[in-house]
Amino acid sequence: MKEFSERYGNQSKEYWAENQVHHIRPRIYGGNNDFDNLMPVPIEAHKLITKWFINY
């Protein structure tokens, strides 16, 4: 979140309360915690994405 704020400006507490940081390439498939592999997504969308990867 710190690097995101440094690059794109500070987001409100409400923004981070409604969004989670998502790994574009999941760590279980070789992804890492590098900034370029992370993106904020709405919580409900993140749940769907995670569920899809679990069942992949």
Backbone atoms as SQL, in Angstrom:
CREATE TABLE atoms (id INTEGER PRIMARY KEY, chain TEXT, resi INTEGER, resn TEXT, atom TEXT, x REAL, y REAL, z REAL);
INSERT INTO atoms VALUES
  (1, 'A', 1, 'MET', 'N', 0.833, -1.183, 0.000),
  (2, 'A', 1, 'MET', 'CA', 0.000, 0.000, 0.000),
  (3, 'A', 1, 'MET', 'C', 0.880, 1.250, 0.000),
  (4, 'A', 2, 'LYS', 'N', 2.020, 1.154, 0.692),
  (5, 'A', 2, 'LYS', 'CA', 2.908, 2.313, 0.761),
  (6, 'A', 2, 'LYS', 'C', 3.420, 2.683, -0.629),
  (7, 'A', 3, 'GLU', 'N', 3.914, 1.690, -1.371),
  (8, 'A', 3, 'GLU', 'CA', 4.433, 1.982, -2.716),
  (9, 'A', 3, 'GLU', 'C', 3.312, 2.440, -3.644),
  (10, 'A', 4, 'PHE', 'N', 2.137, 1.855, -3.521),
  (11, 'A', 4, 'PHE', 'CA', 0.997, 2.278, -4.327),
  (12, 'A', 4, 'PHE', 'C', 0.707, 3.757, -4.072),
  (13, 'A', 5, 'SER', 'N', 0.699, 4.143, -2.800),
  (14, 'A', 5, 'SER', 'CA', 0.441, 5.537, -2.448),
  (15, 'A', 5, 'SER', 'C', 1.537, 6.459, -2.959),
  (16, 'A', 6, 'GLU', 'N', 2.786, 6.003, -2.906),
  (17, 'A', 6, 'GLU', 'CA', 3.894, 6.817, -3.408),
  (18, 'A', 6, 'GLU', 'C', 3.789, 7.029, -4.917),
  (19, 'A', 7, 'ARG', 'N', 3.351, 6.020, -5.637),
  (20, 'A', 7, 'ARG', 'CA', 3.251, 6.117, -7.101),
  (21, 'A', 7, 'ARG', 'C', 1.987, 6.837, -7.564),
  (22, 'A', 8, 'TYR', 'N', 0.880, 6.568, -6.885),
  (23, 'A', 8, 'TYR', 'CA', -0.419, 7.030, -7.384),
  (24, 'A', 8, 'TYR', 'C', -1.140, 8.000, -6.463),
  (25, 'A', 9, 'GLY', 'N', -0.500, 8.382, -5.369),
  (26, 'A', 9, 'GLY', 'CA', -1.134, 9.299, -4.430),
  (27, 'A', 9, 'GLY', 'C', -1.806, 8.534, -3.301),
  (28, 'A', 10, 'ASN', 'N', -1.986, 9.220, -2.211),
  (29, 'A', 10, 'ASN', 'CA', -2.601, 8.598, -1.036),
  (30, 'A', 10, 'ASN', 'C', -4.068, 8.281, -1.295),
  (31, 'A', 11, 'GLN', 'N', -4.454, 7.112, -0.869),
  (32, 'A', 11, 'GLN', 'CA', -5.849, 6.693, -0.959),
  (33, 'A', 11, 'GLN', 'C', -6.460, 6.804, 0.433),
  (34, 'A', 12, 'SER', 'N', -7.739, 7.005, 0.465),
  (35, 'A', 12, 'SER', 'CA', -8.431, 7.156, 1.742),
  (36, 'A', 12, 'SER', 'C', -8.498, 5.831, 2.502),
  (37, 'A', 13, 'LYS', 'N', -8.774, 5.923, 3.789),
  (38, 'A', 13, 'LYS', 'CA', -8.975, 4.716, 4.594),
  (39, 'A', 13, 'LYS', 'C', -10.144, 3.918, 4.048),
  (40, 'A', 14, 'GLU', 'N', -11.159, 4.626, 3.544),
  (41, 'A', 14, 'GLU', 'CA', -12.325, 3.953, 2.973),
  (42, 'A', 14, 'GLU', 'C', -11.927, 3.123, 1.741),
  (43, 'A', 15, 'TYR', 'N', -11.024, 3.673, 0.939),
  (44, 'A', 15, 'TYR', 'CA', -10.559, 2.949, -0.257),
  (45, 'A', 15, 'TYR', 'C', -9.953, 1.611, 0.154),
  (46, 'A', 16, 'TRP', 'N', -9.044, 1.649, 1.148),
  (47, 'A', 16, 'TRP', 'CA', -8.388, 0.409, 1.565),
  (48, 'A', 16, 'TRP', 'C', -9.317, -0.482, 2.368),
  (49, 'A', 17, 'ALA', 'N', -10.387, 0.064, 2.924),
  (50, 'A', 17, 'ALA', 'CA', -11.382, -0.763, 3.611),
  (51, 'A', 17, 'ALA', 'C', -12.234, -1.530, 2.604),
  (52, 'A', 18, 'GLU', 'N', -12.317, -1.016, 1.369),
  (53, 'A', 18, 'GLU', 'CA', -13.143, -1.631, 0.324),
  (54, 'A', 18, 'GLU', 'C', -12.340, -2.449, -0.676),
  (55, 'A', 19, 'ASN', 'N', -11.005, -2.375, -0.607),
  (56, 'A', 19, 'ASN', 'CA', -10.138, -3.060, -1.567),
  (57, 'A', 19, 'ASN', 'C', -9.090, -3.884, -0.846),
  (58, 'A', 20, 'GLN', 'N', -8.626, -4.931, -1.523),
  (59, 'A', 20, 'GLN', 'CA', -7.537, -5.749, -1.011),
  (60, 'A', 20, 'GLN', 'C', -6.448, -5.803, -2.076),
  (61, 'A', 21, 'VAL', 'N', -5.235, -6.120, -1.642),
  (62, 'A', 21, 'VAL', 'CA', -4.126, -6.245, -2.579),
  (63, 'A', 21, 'VAL', 'C', -4.119, -7.672, -3.113),
  (64, 'A', 22, 'HIS', 'N', -4.159, -7.792, -4.432),
  (65, 'A', 22, 'HIS', 'CA', -4.242, -9.084, -5.117),
  (66, 'A', 22, 'HIS', 'C', -2.926, -9.392, -5.821),
  (67, 'A', 23, 'HIS', 'N', -2.475, -10.638, -5.733),
  (68, 'A', 23, 'HIS', 'CA', -1.319, -11.098, -6.495),
  (69, 'A', 23, 'HIS', 'C', -1.810, -11.457, -7.900),
  (70, 'A', 24, 'ILE', 'N', -1.292, -10.785, -8.906),
  (71, 'A', 24, 'ILE', 'CA', -1.699, -11.065, -10.286),
  (72, 'A', 24, 'ILE', 'C', -1.332, -12.501, -10.640),
  (73, 'A', 25, 'ARG', 'N', -0.091, -12.872, -10.408),
  (74, 'A', 25, 'ARG', 'CA', 0.315, -14.272, -10.533),
  (75, 'A', 25, 'ARG', 'C', 0.428, -14.799, -9.109),
  (76, 'A', 26, 'PRO', 'N', -0.453, -15.713, -8.721),
  (77, 'A', 26, 'PRO', 'CA', -0.456, -16.203, -7.345),
  (78, 'A', 26, 'PRO', 'C', 0.898, -16.780, -6.925),
  (79, 'A', 27, 'ARG', 'N', 1.214, -16.620, -5.671),
  (80, 'A', 27, 'ARG', 'CA', 2.478, -17.142, -5.161),
  (81, 'A', 27, 'ARG', 'C', 2.574, -18.652, -5.331),
  (82, 'A', 28, 'ILE', 'N', 1.463, -19.366, -5.226),
  (83, 'A', 28, 'ILE', 'CA', 1.522, -20.824, -5.388),
  (84, 'A', 28, 'ILE', 'C', 1.859, -21.220, -6.825),
  (85, 'A', 29, 'TYR', 'N', 1.775, -20.270, -7.754),
  (86, 'A', 29, 'TYR', 'CA', 2.145, -20.521, -9.152),
  (87, 'A', 29, 'TYR', 'C', 3.385, -19.729, -9.553),
  (88, 'A', 30, 'GLY', 'N', 4.236, -19.429, -8.577),
  (89, 'A', 30, 'GLY', 'CA', 5.494, -18.764, -8.869),
  (90, 'A', 30, 'GLY', 'C', 5.479, -17.253, -8.771),
  (91, 'A', 31, 'GLY', 'N', 4.362, -16.672, -8.381),
  (92, 'A', 31, 'GLY', 'CA', 4.291, -15.221, -8.216),
  (93, 'A', 31, 'GLY', 'C', 5.061, -14.781, -6.985),
  (94, 'A', 32, 'ASN', 'N', 5.288, -13.490, -6.896),
  (95, 'A', 32, 'ASN', 'CA', 6.024, -12.955, -5.758),
  (96, 'A', 32, 'ASN', 'C', 5.321, -11.709, -5.225),
  (97, 'A', 33, 'ASN', 'N', 5.956, -11.073, -4.269),
  (98, 'A', 33, 'ASN', 'CA', 5.369, -9.878, -3.660),
  (99, 'A', 33, 'ASN', 'C', 5.898, -8.593, -4.276),
  (100, 'A', 34, 'ASP', 'N', 6.527, -8.669, -5.447),
  (101, 'A', 34, 'ASP', 'CA', 7.000, -7.468, -6.129),
  (102, 'A', 34, 'ASP', 'C', 5.819, -6.575, -6.495),
  (103, 'A', 35, 'PHE', 'N', 6.039, -5.284, -6.457),
  (104, 'A', 35, 'PHE', 'CA', 4.976, -4.322, -6.733),
  (105, 'A', 35, 'PHE', 'C', 4.281, -4.607, -8.070),
  (106, 'A', 36, 'ASP', 'N', 5.060, -4.990, -9.080),
  (107, 'A', 36, 'ASP', 'CA', 4.482, -5.235, -10.414),
  (108, 'A', 36, 'ASP', 'C', 3.589, -6.460, -10.466),
  (109, 'A', 37, 'ASN', 'N', 3.575, -7.266, -9.417),
  (110, 'A', 37, 'ASN', 'CA', 2.706, -8.438, -9.369),
  (111, 'A', 37, 'ASN', 'C', 1.502, -8.219, -8.454),
  (112, 'A', 38, 'LEU', 'N', 1.323, -7.001, -7.988),
  (113, 'A', 38, 'LEU', 'CA', 0.236, -6.701, -7.057),
  (114, 'A', 38, 'LEU', 'C', -0.693, -5.649, -7.634),
  (115, 'A', 39, 'MET', 'N', -1.961, -5.743, -7.284),
  (116, 'A', 39, 'MET', 'CA', -2.924, -4.723, -7.700),
  (117, 'A', 39, 'MET', 'C', -4.082, -4.693, -6.711),
  (118, 'A', 40, 'PRO', 'N', -4.618, -3.511, -6.447),
  (119, 'A', 40, 'PRO', 'CA', -5.786, -3.441, -5.568),
  (120, 'A', 40, 'PRO', 'C', -7.052, -3.818, -6.328),
  (121, 'A', 41, 'VAL', 'N', -7.891, -4.600, -5.690),
  (122, 'A', 41, 'VAL', 'CA', -9.182, -4.972, -6.285),
  (123, 'A', 41, 'VAL', 'C', -10.253, -4.912, -5.193),
  (124, 'A', 42, 'PRO', 'N', -11.487, -4.658, -5.581),
  (125, 'A', 42, 'PRO', 'CA', -12.569, -4.669, -4.584),
  (126, 'A', 42, 'PRO', 'C', -12.639, -6.032, -3.880),
  (127, 'A', 43, 'ILE', 'N', -12.987, -6.008, -2.613),
  (128, 'A', 43, 'ILE', 'CA', -12.996, -7.222, -1.798),
  (129, 'A', 43, 'ILE', 'C', -13.836, -8.333, -2.421),
  (130, 'A', 44, 'GLU', 'N', -15.029, -8.025, -2.878),
  (131, 'A', 44, 'GLU', 'CA', -15.899, -9.069, -3.448),
  (132, 'A', 44, 'GLU', 'C', -15.281, -9.673, -4.706),
  (133, 'A', 45, 'ALA', 'N', -14.657, -8.855, -5.531),
  (134, 'A', 45, 'ALA', 'CA', -13.983, -9.369, -6.729),
  (135, 'A', 45, 'ALA', 'C', -12.794, -10.230, -6.327),
  (136, 'A', 46, 'HIS', 'N', -12.072, -9.821, -5.298),
  (137, 'A', 46, 'HIS', 'CA', -10.921, -10.594, -4.845),
  (138, 'A', 46, 'HIS', 'C', -11.352, -11.968, -4.354),
  (139, 'A', 47, 'LYS', 'N', -12.487, -12.038, -3.674),
  (140, 'A', 47, 'LYS', 'CA', -13.016, -13.336, -3.229),
  (141, 'A', 47, 'LYS', 'C', -13.293, -14.245, -4.428),
  (142, 'A', 48, 'LEU', 'N', -13.886, -13.695, -5.481),
  (143, 'A', 48, 'LEU', 'CA', -14.187, -14.488, -6.681),
  (144, 'A', 48, 'LEU', 'C', -12.910, -14.953, -7.374),
  (145, 'A', 49, 'ILE', 'N', -11.947, -14.056, -7.501),
  (146, 'A', 49, 'ILE', 'CA', -10.675, -14.408, -8.144),
  (147, 'A', 49, 'ILE', 'C', -9.977, -15.509, -7.352),
  (148, 'A', 50, 'THR', 'N', -9.922, -15.347, -6.031),
  (149, 'A', 50, 'THR', 'CA', -9.251, -16.334, -5.187),
  (150, 'A', 50, 'THR', 'C', -9.950, -17.674, -5.287),
  (151, 'A', 51, 'LYS', 'N', -11.271, -17.675, -5.259),
  (152, 'A', 51, 'LYS', 'CA', -12.027, -18.920, -5.373),
  (153, 'A', 51, 'LYS', 'C', -11.737, -19.592, -6.710),
  (154, 'A', 52, 'TRP', 'N', -11.639, -18.819, -7.782),
  (155, 'A', 52, 'TRP', 'CA', -11.347, -19.387, -9.096),
  (156, 'A', 52, 'TRP', 'C', -9.975, -20.061, -9.082),
  (157, 'A', 53, 'PHE', 'N', -8.958, -19.388, -8.529),
  (158, 'A', 53, 'PHE', 'CA', -7.619, -19.967, -8.498),
  (159, 'A', 53, 'PHE', 'C', -7.554, -21.205, -7.629),
  (160, 'A', 54, 'ILE', 'N', -8.287, -21.224, -6.525),
  (161, 'A', 54, 'ILE', 'CA', -8.298, -22.409, -5.664),
  (162, 'A', 54, 'ILE', 'C', -8.833, -23.610, -6.428),
  (163, 'A', 55, 'ASN', 'N', -9.816, -23.390, -7.284),
  (164, 'A', 55, 'ASN', 'CA', -10.431, -24.474, -8.052),
  (165, 'A', 55, 'ASN', 'C', -9.758, -24.707, -9.404),
  (166, 'A', 56, 'TYR', 'N', -8.674, -24.002, -9.697),
  (167, 'A', 56, 'TYR', 'CA', -7.999, -24.094, -11.000),
  (168, 'A', 56, 'TYR', 'C', -7.310, -25.406, -11.173);
